[in-house]
Amino acid sequence: MLKDNIKIIRKSKGLSQEELAIKLNVVRQTISKWEQGLSVPDSELLVSLSNALETPVSTLLGENILEQKKDSLEEIAKKLETINLQLAQKKETKRKILHWIFISMCVILILIFISLFTLGNTYMEWDYNVPELAVLGVGVHSFVWLFVRIAPIIFIFSIIGIYLTRKKK
């Protein structure tokens, strides 16, 4: 894969990310993003990267090293488009997972609220002279106390998260 090939070839040439970035006239973070697979170089930068690493573009893109034909910009663009599509699919999957996590958090908070509302304050009527009931009662009371104060904040952040991770048209 491109990200691995860039890193392996850069290290085999004894270059740091900073040194390679200087050769390509980009910032070091750009090289880091390429090596992490968070972004890919455009076709012009890919050709420049190939020249800087003294490696054919086909090798960077993961093709057989024995293949020595020159890549046309069209072929490079197609390969980069494929990589960009894969990155977009990963990003979309992460967005969907986060979206459902936020929805689940809201549902769980609502269910806990409903169960606490139906339970009411019955734990206040327990016989606190019995040590087990006293410990359980204090635990329930502490949970209710914390839940009433923290749940609205979590619920609001979850609603905001649902809004921010919704599918945009």
GUFITOR-349484 format. One record per residue (C-alpha): residue number from 1; x, y negated, z; residue in three letters. Coordinates in steps of 0.001 Angstrom, whole numbers, plus 500000, padded with zeros to 6 digits. Layout:
 resi      x      y      z resn
  NUM      X      Y      Z  ala
...
***
This chain:
 resi      x      y      z resn
    1 500000 500000 500000  met
    2 501120 496463 499282  leu
    3 501456 495374 502922  lys
    4 503714 498303 503795  asp
    5 505783 497970 500625  asn
    6 506487 494279 501229  ile
    7 507649 494961 504776  lys
    8 509767 498012 503884  ile
    9 511448 496385 500901  ile
   10 512019 493096 502776  arg
   11 513692 494947 505636  lys
   12 515734 497118 503268  ser
   13 517077 493919 501694  lys
   14 517992 492625 505160  gly
   15 515658 489651 504983  leu
   16 513626 488232 507836  ser
   17 510103 486939 507243  gln
   18 511454 483408 507589  glu
   19 514180 483948 504976  glu
   20 511724 485466 502504  leu
   21 509281 482623 503146  ala
   22 511995 480084 502333  ile
   23 512791 481895 499068  lys
   24 509117 481820 498085  leu
   25 508505 478282 499382  asn
   26 505725 479407 501749  val
   27 505385 479435 505522  val
   28 506475 482455 507562  arg
   29 502882 483096 508633  gln
   30 501984 483768 504986  thr
   31 504524 486601 504833  ile
   32 503224 487898 508169  ser
   33 499631 487923 506884  lys
   34 500699 489826 503761  trp
   35 502523 492414 505876  glu
   36 499540 492796 508217  gln
   37 497163 493194 505296  gly
   38 495124 490121 506261  leu
   39 495679 488537 502850  ser
   40 497443 489229 499584  val
   41 499618 487051 497374  pro
   42 498072 485705 494181  asp
   43 499497 486941 490887  ser
   44 502047 484105 490554  glu
   45 503326 484589 494108  leu
   46 503429 488335 493540  leu
   47 505744 487818 490572  val
   48 507877 485421 492660  ser
   49 507908 487957 495501  leu
   50 508993 490632 493043  ser
   51 511887 488428 491886  asn
   52 512886 487480 495444  ala
   53 512975 491131 496522  leu
   54 514517 492218 493214  glu
   55 511803 494858 492922  thr
   56 509269 495512 490134  pro
   57 505712 494414 490818  val
   58 504535 497989 490224  ser
   59 506735 499162 493110  thr
   60 505314 496472 495398  leu
   61 501796 497548 494471  leu
   62 502625 501151 495265  gly
   63 503002 502740 491841  glu
   64 505540 505392 490965  asn
   65 509062 503983 491180  ile
   66 510089 505814 487988  leu
   67 507611 503772 485992  glu
   68 509683 500814 484791  gln
   69 507298 499055 482395  lys
   70 506712 495363 482964  lys
   71 503338 494534 484461  asp
   72 501200 492063 482656  ser
   73 499481 489354 484631  leu
   74 496147 490995 483769  glu
   75 497188 494287 485346  glu
   76 498515 492490 488391  ile
   77 495298 490503 488698  ala
   78 493211 493714 488512  lys
   79 495301 495369 491219  lys
   80 495078 492298 493437  leu
   81 491332 492135 492858  glu
   82 491052 495727 494068  thr
   83 493077 494919 497174  ile
   84 490984 491797 497815  asn
   85 487793 493862 497503  leu
   86 489138 496318 500065  gln
   87 489953 493454 502442  leu
   88 486475 491989 501919  ala
   89 484885 495373 502701  gln
   90 486894 495642 505934  lys
   91 485841 492131 506920  lys
   92 482178 492884 506151  glu
   93 482307 496080 508218  thr
   94 483782 494199 511183  lys
   95 481075 491519 510818  arg
   96 478315 494159 510856  lys
   97 479765 495903 513909  ile
   98 480030 492624 515836  leu
   99 476511 491656 514782  his
  100 475069 494909 516160  trp
  101 477127 494635 519348  ile
  102 475602 491205 520006  phe
  103 472095 492497 519263  ile
  104 472683 495469 521587  ser
  105 473880 493162 524368  met
  106 470676 491110 524098  cys
  107 468490 494217 524172  val
  108 470366 495651 527176  ile
  109 470092 492356 529064  leu
  110 466362 492184 528356  ile
  111 465840 495794 529497  leu
  112 467781 495192 532720  ile
  113 465784 492007 533348  phe
  114 462497 493861 532823  ile
  115 463559 496684 535146  ser
  116 464660 494224 537844  leu
  117 461417 492279 537440  phe
  118 459324 495427 537881  thr
  119 461492 496544 540816  leu
  120 460942 493191 542449  gly
  121 462417 492775 545923  asn
  122 461459 496235 547193  thr
  123 465029 496772 548348  tyr
  124 464464 494005 550912  met
  125 461912 496217 552693  glu
  126 464305 499151 553123  trp
  127 465383 500223 556593  asp
  128 468852 498690 556856  tyr
  129 469489 500582 560110  asn
  130 470231 503632 557942  val
  131 473841 503131 556789  pro
  132 473327 504676 553336  glu
  133 470312 502475 552614  leu
  134 472136 499426 553955  ala
  135 475066 499984 551583  val
  136 472749 500713 548650  leu
  137 470583 497685 549468  gly
  138 473578 495359 549633  val
  139 474831 496803 546337  gly
  140 471470 496273 544632  val
  141 471139 492774 546080  his
  142 474683 491891 544915  ser
  143 473973 493203 541428  phe
  144 470727 491219 541206  val
  145 472453 488090 542505  trp
  146 475273 488370 539933  leu
  147 472945 489388 537112  phe
  148 470647 486390 537623  val
  149 473638 484037 537398  arg
  150 475698 485675 534651  ile
  151 473086 487244 532346  ala
  152 471749 483938 530945  pro
  153 475268 482898 529928  ile
  154 475957 486271 528278  ile
  155 472541 486148 526599  phe
  156 473184 482675 525170  ile
  157 476621 483702 523872  phe
  158 475081 486847 522362  ser
  159 472413 484808 520567  ile
  160 475136 482487 519251  ile
  161 477145 485557 518198  gly
  162 474132 487000 516357  ile
  163 473698 483702 514553  tyr
  164 477373 483405 513624  leu
  165 477681 487009 512420  thr
  166 474467 487089 510400  arg
  167 474761 487836 506692  lys
  168 475091 484564 504844  lys
  169 473438 484263 501480  lys
***
